[in-house]
Amino acid sequence: MNFADTKKFPVVSVVMSVRNGMPYLHDAMTSILSQSLRNFEIIILDNASTDASVECIKSFNDSRIHLIKNEKDIGLSASLNRGFSLAKGKYIARMDADDISLPQRLELQVAFLEAHPDIGLCGGAYEVFGIWNGVCHPPLHASDILANVFFQTPFAHPAVMYRKEMWDRNHLKYDESLVLTQDYKMWCEVCFFFKEKTANLSEVILKYRLHENNETQSKVDRLNHEMSSCYKEILTSLCRKAGMSSSDADNYVSENILWHEMLSQRKKIGSLRELKMSGYWMEKLQNIYMASGCQCPNLFQKALYQRWIACCKSLFPKKIGAIFIFYFFVRKIHVHGIIIETTKIFLSDFFQAIIGKLKKSLRR
């Protein structure tokens, strides 16, 4: 891959914010410095670390590393905004201090963006390791990503690469009031509000470390609160596109946000009533999306259907009635081939639930 005059202008600027990154920081930096694509800079913003993070960064003798020290902990969002403003690359890649980029990550993403000049943001599949292990495959194409952004984050934040021209053109910045969901808010803005095309690579490009610090209860509570705010913003905008007044849209979303959170699996379905109310919201949401004139309604309905199945199946082992509610509402989603697929799920889980009830009765 040939790029002219790459000494002054690196192809990629890798931006990493560090706040007490030990003991994982060394592995994260090594994974970037070992990339098959060599033409990059690493902008590392130390966010007032109190551990040995700065010493670790300085131990790497590489001119591509630029260490910027924040005088105090300004938060991840503000730190990233500062790093992005200093980036000189044609592309900006995110990286976290506790993850590992696979050797060809930058090369694969740059090659994809060079071949697809209409794509402004590229992520990829990623492997989770630590307290949970598995491979995650987010939606690949722009239309699938747009359909799913109403329910979940469609990218792994440390795996994304931005086209700097797109970032500058839209005057993008991470929301500095958000601690944990600045990435989700950004995807909503890029995909829905600015209507930029995005994509994910099918290849695994990052190893995402999941450790106990990710899962503290205080963080979970904060995450749920911030996700709820993001949901409200994007859903309110959708309602306005569908013709509602601003006040009606605000009230409508506030009244139904709990059911949207359940449908998005941020909250656990605990009763048949909650399941039924989530079903009514699913039906309303489908109608709002259709009235809004948004693109790819079939893909949105498919995303809606998949989340509805997940909600219902969480109650299948406990309450047979959940299967009937599931079947009743799923007929209202017009996805090609859905009736056959639904019937298979309905019959399979119905008989499994019946057998479970009989076994329980016999034990008594």
LINQUINOR-V315836 format. One record per pair of residues at least 24 apart in sequence whose ideal C-beta (glycine too) atoms are under 6 Angstrom apart, sorted by the first residue. I is the first residue (numbers start at 1). J is the second residue. D is the distance in whole Angstrom. If there is no record, write none. Layout:
i->(I/I)
j->(J/J)
d->(D/D)
This chain:
i->(6/9/10/10/10/10/11/11/11/12/12/12/12/12/13/13/13/13/13/14/14/14/14/15/15/15/16/16/17/17/17/17/17/18/18/18/19/19/20/20/21/21/22/22/22/24/25/25/25/26/27/28/28/31/31/32/34/35/36/36/36/37/37/43/43/45/45/45/47/47/48/48/77/77/77/78/80/81/81/91/92/92/93/94/94/94/95/96/98/99/99/99/99/100/101/102/105/108/109/118/119/119/120/120/120/121/121/121/122/122/123/123/123/123/124/124/124/124/125/126/126/126/126/127/127/128/128/129/130/130/130/131/132/138/140/142/142/143/143/144/145/145/146/147/147/147/147/148/149/149/149/151/151/153/153/154/155/156/157/159/159/166/170/178/180/180/180/181/181/181/184/185/188/192/227/231/232/238/238/239/241/242/242/242/256/263/269/269/269/272/272/275/275/275/276/278/279/282/283/301/301/302/305/305/316/316/320/323/323)
j->(39/88/39/40/41/89/39/89/90/40/89/91/93/106/41/43/87/89/92/40/42/93/95/43/83/92/44/95/45/47/76/79/80/46/53/97/47/49/49/51/53/97/51/52/53/98/53/56/97/56/100/97/99/100/101/101/103/106/103/104/107/106/107/83/86/70/79/83/73/79/72/73/174/176/182/176/174/173/174/161/162/164/161/157/158/160/158/158/209/158/206/208/209/207/206/205/205/201/161/197/197/199/163/166/196/162/190/198/161/199/155/159/160/200/159/200/201/205/204/156/159/206/208/204/207/208/210/207/209/210/211/210/210/200/200/197/198/296/299/299/191/198/191/296/299/300/303/303/187/188/191/264/307/184/187/187/187/208/183/205/206/196/194/226/222/223/226/226/227/230/230/230/234/234/266/260/257/288/292/288/292/288/291/292/281/307/311/314/315/319/321/315/322/325/325/311/329/308/332/333/335/335/333/335/349/353/353/349/350)
d->(5/6/6/5/5/5/5/6/6/4/5/5/5/5/5/6/4/4/5/6/5/5/5/5/4/6/5/5/5/6/5/4/6/5/5/5/4/6/5/5/5/3/5/5/6/4/6/5/5/6/6/5/6/4/5/6/6/5/5/5/5/4/4/5/6/6/5/5/5/5/5/5/4/4/4/5/5/5/6/5/5/5/5/6/5/5/5/4/5/5/6/5/6/4/6/5/4/6/4/5/5/5/5/4/4/6/6/4/5/5/4/5/5/4/5/6/4/4/5/5/5/4/5/5/5/5/5/6/5/4/5/5/5/5/5/4/5/4/5/6/6/5/5/6/4/4/4/5/6/6/5/4/6/5/6/6/6/6/4/6/4/6/5/5/6/5/6/4/6/6/5/5/5/6/6/6/6/6/5/6/4/5/4/4/5/5/5/5/6/6/5/6/6/5/6/6/4/6/5/5/5/5/5/5/5/6/5/6/5)
